[in-house]
Amino acid sequence: MRKLLLIAVLHAVCTYGQKIDPAALDALIESTRTSFSAPGVAVAIVKGDDVVYIKGFGLRRIGAAERVTPETRMAIGSTTKAFTTAAMAILVDEKKMDWDDPVRKHLPWFRLSDPLASENVTMRDIVCHRTGLSRHDLFWYGTSWSRDEIIRRIGLVPLTQPFRSTYQYQNIMFLTAGEIVGKLSGGTWEDFVSKRIFEPLGMRNSDFSTRDVVKASDFATPHVRETSGEVKPIAWKNIDNIGPAGSINSSVRDMANWVRLHLAAGTFQGKRVISEKNLQEMHSPQMVIKEDGPSRELNPETAMSVYGLGWRLQDYRGRHMVSHGGAIDGFRAQVALLPREKIGMVILTNLGQNNMPEALRFGILDEILELPKRDWNKLYKDTANKQTEEARKRREEALAKRHKGTKPSRELDAYAGNYEHPAYGTVQVSKEGETLAFAWGIGKAKLAHAQFDTFESPQGTGVLDGNTLQFQLNPAGDVSVLEWQGMRFRKAPPAPPASASGGRN
């Protein structure tokens, strides 16, 4: 028994006492960046309470000379969610709320469409993705609706799964949690996170909005890869209306302090920020994630995955990993912790729609833990190519099954009009030349006839690209219903003609 204990202790000393090899990490990070054609990337690695590696690679913007540094601000996307649950944890510490408080206790007008869920949904439920709501991201991504309006409208959308039965990622519930943080603290979510988290951690190079990030002296430009394969810069996407779910912008220098807080059980430089109890609650399993085929392929060293409170928990080669990714237009982020080994990292890149941060995360862990090496770049790129090919085949199979030679039941003018839904509002359908177009929120797209009374918008049309709209006729043969986003929109009667002005002589 003593021999086994000695071996365990020696293993721990070797694990925690390993020295970082900067040259090996430089080579790994740069090779991963170039493999994914990312313009830039920044990485910070923490061991214990020390930042043992921090560096920027590549460019802030393709075609410009400025290079990425540890101070370069980038969007951290959904890794923002853990800041929202940390704010909640502080309020729980102060007994201003409890994880299991009903949401309506703090936001009386909140509702879900299912009466059981609406009455029983708790603060815990809304930050571990188990309300039964699917994403409906167009509510915030495709509109200029306010935060309150988004929360009110989502209450009119039917649940797609029974309450508390299934993990379904849901941004608007985190928005709800953030709004409650603001209400309970007498200000806004931004005010509270800034004062109670950013300031104690010395995160002076972080902000909450695109309006602020572009005023910084060192910030990156977002990029996307076009279908041609070319990587191009795009404009920053303002997502203030979903802020608590994903609007923070930061640098790896600042985010390293965020990692230090979590590795130190809620303290920073000897000062308590969050109680150890509630920080551990954030890192504790709340909802099982059923891994599907693609996710399992991308996590071959993981047997089980669950969601905590703003964090994803999984095993990695026998180690407990707490992590979360972030993805918003033109950026990707990854924050990962090995709490038992006291190791953490932050990866930020200014290229969206790729899995480079996850591949790099595993590569770095293998390097610093001296685990067997695996070509994670190849695995992630091959899996992405496979998924793209499978999607292409599914598309071709669907096209092959379409009924050939069909045409709309009515003349195109008959489909034009306004279609209304209590949550989504109004979809406007118009005839433009020899085709139809539809507009909703801040987007508009032309439609191509698919079959019978089904139309679709082509890829590459912006917010509304790749959408399918199916019209239905009533018994009188009039177009009366539009199905879109899994919702039924009813056609509004035409507006009465304007009455003539003036009167008789």
Steps between C-alpha positions, in 0.01 A plus 500: 500500500780742594671420171185589307466826693863586429449435129191723501687780676795475263262506204335814636836669554610412148173617354484832682874559495548463126670790332335669207700470178432836328667396174283186473187702573599768249537234232174327591294820505646640179455172314138482617436860398639448151329162464161667548604817310410717798622861467593518868482322833594581858561246778548522874581201724469505879647254751391551856494876541767573241462596136773276361446570131338789315551600139335625183549362149410629154309810400215701644374549143598336175680747278608724789828506690376499863565172675296325767633554852392377845312831532304466173128510568278245329143383548484216754148397394324251724784478748317812625240265650729405788532869593122511529486194724791639704296817552211281611732313738602829663132589549439154648791564738329825602166318543333724245398193302530123503581264215162333548292815525210507252587737216169678559608591853744745345331569165124470558404546134727217378320208343547184293228369270458178698309573826690239704836635386389859542400447863799289603799624298786609728811710471699176483286370213558802278880480524543129431297474177212281622188714460372310196557798268704463184726785389295754299814709458338712228316680781821682588720443195247609238311780673544830678270391783591610852604252768160519670318444173713197414428344841127573470478356150684176581224428751259462207707233323398134554753280680659236280579262789336434836619728778826379665518194274763595242811714459425767238740792467305823554645852498187695592476332839849632583382843391216459749745408776711806421202732512413361843860560615456863401163532670616345830812718508316822426672562168582300188673170433788696351534719808505203735750290302725802455499596868493157665711293257699713255625749761610248767678296232670800342325435168541854369532389137151348473162639395143402419426646157631549149450872561778485759737240359573698182613792716778290657859550392546129426210299359464236229280499191262204459548269200304223327590239243291532186377199302792555264736439792623859513520658845360854505443769765145590595341769716452454873149372580326691777329257738418732789143364510624155609787638714499264803517200266795610291595867453824535700819593315832441674867411464687190611687717752175590673346155455802339665391673822151353454662154478708571812180581691353160414816305575526677837148396607353848472785715632730737314825629650381387840162674483172310491286582194265197496451248778666165442162332546330689221798489267496122537126507432575666166740214422258227613291278267147627443379355168621203296608580144411219265791490261394460138712358219690818399568606861623154591731500199653827617549372856642149456672508841177587685260244647250733666396863465268712713415868541559691821400862556654684207764230453528169317651211699661194345774246554813521287737206513403432860510862609211727598471794261280807543472707185288711271526616143397827344392574145374825356543647153866480406633385839546180699602459864579221743551506876604170658586398857640184656407586860678206665822563310466878551548561129296734282519674166336760279503490120364786288504517121362743242368234262147375542332173401787267581612261775855627530463595872386148591775334299757733656358445851553125476841543340616730780370262768683210340818707486507633856370177660740288290216288366519296179490737204211502258459701181204702619520738206447214257223345708302824521553597138420150374185491714391842372557390140308179566207690649500742206496208258221326691296821496556531126382142447191556714423810296539309174282216628233748604512666159476162328183419695327819395207472265612619160301730282275637772391860523337719764128442554423866444640794309793668683294807590277278716793422734589863562395654829581514872512181706481533876618296799462607865869449578677555168286791390444570131654336194448709188473312171509696176513429130818629338506446127444132428572379851414557866703663774452507874609740771514462876687687770809657349528256209354448153550222249371396161327165474531225242221252434586156640186291446124544523449788750847481652760770435854545629760774528845415360812481712701819536210742539591610853290459812224316311713276281406136451143544627203291388150646487194285444164655418161342561162563344168510683189314375408800286831472318651815649857509636448524877798352687878522477721249682849630584743423783264223609232764570163563335446856383145598406441734210358834607204636307594776256480850635181681400547759228558851623182707496487788259559839655257788469120500460214614281453859396 
